[in-house]
Amino acid sequence: MSEPIVELRHVRRVFEEGRVVALDGVDLLIEPGSFVAITGPSGSGKTTLLNLMGAMDVADEGEVRVDGVPLDREAALDRVRAERIGFVFQMHNLIAVLDAIGNVELPMMPRRLPRAVRRERALGLLGQVGLAHRARSSVRGLSGGERQRVAIARALANDPALLLADEPTGNLDSVTGDAVMRTLHDLRARTGSALVLVTHNEALCAGADRHVRMQDGRIVD
């Protein structure tokens, strides 16, 4: 069997000097290439869990590993986040002063790739999400669905083994949201990345390899 792409063991995360327990003894394994949906009410710990998987935060207790690397040091967080993880947020978090292709290029900048190589790869990724013709468009001139597809292309810029999506359709109408989800699934199938989706929308969990339900900082199902 292959090693899990994500491994959490007895993970605990607290805030406000221990008064708020966001995660309480969480164990979770995510296999390479799988689709895992995480649901639960607001305040159940979903986003905290995603932040730990995404090397955006560290656990107070327990162990978090991504692709075998323990996420317990700042250097490890920075490297894993840059090299192995792609993010798609509810608010696309694009840089408004850059055009679409500039936003997709951005995660490649620390790798010091030649500009021509970055441009070619970014254009190819925009093509994969159906937006090659919008490469030079200002972010402000894109629709909500187009912005989210640019965000997906940006998330794939460094060939991540793990794609994390936090309510990626939350601000979109149902038709546009369905199109964004199809794009995510098509790209997951094409690239072999594992997809972890946090959502309030149970319908988006269809076809998941695993459906994890959270409540009060624990996995309950």
C-alpha positions in Angstrom: 0.0 0.0 0.0 1.1 3.5 -0.7 1.9 5.9 2.2 -0.9 8.4 3.0 -0.5 11.9 1.6 -1.9 13.3 4.9 -1.6 11.7 8.3 -3.0 13.2 11.5 -2.4 11.4 14.8 -4.1 12.5 18.1 -4.2 16.1 16.9 -5.3 18.8 19.3 -5.5 22.6 18.6 -6.7 25.2 21.0 -7.1 28.9 21.0 -7.6 31.8 23.5 -5.1 30.2 26.0 -7.0 26.9 25.9 -10.5 28.2 26.4 -11.5 27.3 22.8 -10.8 23.7 21.7 -10.9 23.7 17.9 -9.6 20.1 17.4 -9.7 17.5 20.1 -7.9 14.2 19.4 -8.3 14.0 15.7 -7.0 11.0 13.7 -7.2 11.0 10.0 -5.4 9.4 7.0 -5.9 10.6 3.4 -4.6 8.4 0.6 -2.9 9.8 -2.5 -5.3 10.6 -5.3 -8.4 10.3 -3.2 -11.4 12.6 -2.8 -12.3 13.4 0.8 -15.2 15.6 1.7 -15.3 17.2 5.2 -18.6 18.5 6.5 -20.0 19.8 9.8 -21.6 22.8 11.4 -19.9 26.1 11.8 -17.4 25.9 14.6 -16.9 22.2 14.3 -13.2 22.5 13.4 -13.3 22.0 9.6 -11.2 25.1 8.7 -8.8 24.5 11.5 -8.3 21.0 10.3 -7.7 22.2 6.7 -5.2 24.8 7.9 -3.2 22.1 9.7 -3.2 19.9 6.6 -2.2 22.9 4.5 0.8 23.8 6.6 -0.8 27.1 7.5 -0.8 26.3 11.3 0.7 23.8 13.7 -0.9 21.5 16.2 -0.6 22.0 20.0 -0.5 18.2 20.5 -0.2 15.2 18.2 1.4 14.9 14.8 0.6 16.1 11.3 2.5 14.8 8.3 2.1 15.7 4.6 3.8 13.4 2.1 5.8 12.0 5.1 7.1 15.3 6.3 6.2 16.3 9.9 4.7 19.8 10.0 6.3 20.9 13.3 8.9 23.5 12.1 8.5 26.7 10.3 11.0 25.6 7.6 9.0 22.5 6.9 5.8 24.4 6.8 7.1 26.8 4.2 8.6 24.1 2.0 5.7 21.8 2.1 3.2 24.6 1.5 5.1 25.8 -1.5 6.0 22.5 -3.1 3.2 20.0 -2.2 0.0 21.8 -1.5 -2.5 23.8 -3.6 -5.3 25.9 -2.1 -8.7 27.0 -3.4 -10.6 29.3 -1.1 -14.2 30.5 -0.9 -12.9 34.0 -1.6 -10.6 33.4 -4.5 -7.9 35.5 -3.0 -6.5 36.6 -6.3 -4.3 39.7 -6.6 -6.4 42.4 -8.1 -3.5 44.4 -9.6 -2.4 41.3 -11.6 -4.0 39.8 -14.7 -5.2 36.2 -14.8 -1.9 34.8 -16.0 0.1 36.8 -13.5 -1.9 35.3 -10.7 -1.2 31.8 -11.9 2.5 32.6 -12.2 2.7 33.9 -8.7 3.3 30.5 -6.8 6.1 29.7 -9.2 8.1 32.8 -8.4 10.1 31.3 -5.5 11.3 28.5 -7.7 13.2 31.1 -9.9 12.0 29.6 -13.1 12.7 31.5 -16.2 9.9 34.0 -17.0 9.2 32.2 -20.3 8.8 28.9 -18.6 6.5 30.4 -16.0 4.4 32.1 -18.7 4.1 28.9 -20.7 3.0 26.8 -17.8 0.6 29.4 -16.5 -1.0 29.7 -19.9 -1.3 25.9 -20.1 -3.0 25.8 -16.8 -5.5 28.5 -17.8 -6.2 26.4 -20.9 -7.0 23.4 -18.7 -9.7 25.4 -16.9 -11.0 26.9 -20.1 -9.6 30.4 -19.7 -6.6 30.7 -22.0 -8.5 33.4 -23.9 -8.8 35.4 -20.7 -5.1 35.2 -19.7 -4.4 38.9 -20.1 -7.7 39.9 -18.5 -7.8 42.0 -15.3 -9.1 40.1 -12.3 -11.7 42.8 -11.9 -13.1 42.1 -15.3 -13.7 38.4 -14.6 -16.9 36.8 -13.4 -17.1 35.0 -10.1 -16.8 31.6 -11.8 -13.9 32.7 -13.9 -12.1 34.1 -10.9 -12.5 30.8 -9.1 -11.2 28.9 -12.1 -8.2 31.1 -12.2 -7.7 30.3 -8.5 -7.8 26.6 -9.4 -5.2 27.1 -12.1 -3.0 28.9 -9.6 -3.4 26.1 -7.0 -2.0 23.7 -9.6 1.0 25.8 -10.5 3.5 23.7 -8.6 2.1 20.2 -9.3 0.7 19.7 -5.8 0.1 16.2 -4.4 -2.6 17.7 -2.2 -5.4 20.1 -3.3 -7.3 21.7 -0.5 -10.6 23.4 -1.3 -12.4 25.5 1.4 -16.0 26.1 0.4 -14.9 26.7 -3.2 -18.5 27.2 -4.5 -19.8 29.2 -1.5 -20.1 32.5 -3.3 -21.3 31.1 -6.6 -24.7 30.3 -8.0 -25.5 26.6 -8.4 -24.8 26.4 -12.2 -21.4 28.1 -11.8 -20.6 26.1 -8.7 -21.3 22.9 -10.5 -19.0 23.9 -13.3 -16.2 24.8 -10.7 -16.6 21.3 -9.1 -16.4 19.6 -12.5 -13.2 21.5 -13.1 -11.8 20.3 -9.8 -12.7 16.7 -10.4 -11.4 16.7 -14.0 -8.1 18.1 -12.9 -7.8 15.7 -9.9 -8.3 12.8 -12.3 -5.8 14.2 -14.7 -3.1 15.1 -12.2 -3.5 12.4 -9.5 -3.7 15.0 -6.7 -5.7 14.2 -3.6 -8.6 16.5 -3.1 -9.9 17.5 0.3 -13.1 19.5 0.1 -14.6 21.4 3.1 -18.2 22.3 2.5 -21.6 22.9 4.0 -23.2 21.6 0.8 -23.8 17.8 1.2 -24.5 17.6 -2.5 -20.9 18.4 -3.3 -19.8 15.2 -1.4 -21.3 12.9 -4.1 -18.6 10.5 -5.3 -16.3 11.1 -2.4 -14.0 8.2 -1.4 -14.6 9.3 2.2 -17.1 11.6 3.8 -15.8 12.9 7.2 -18.3 14.6 9.5 -17.1 16.8 12.3 -18.7 18.2 15.4 -17.2 20.1 18.4 -13.6 19.5 17.1 -14.0 15.8 16.7 -14.6 13.4 13.8 -18.0 11.9 14.6 -18.6 9.8 11.4 
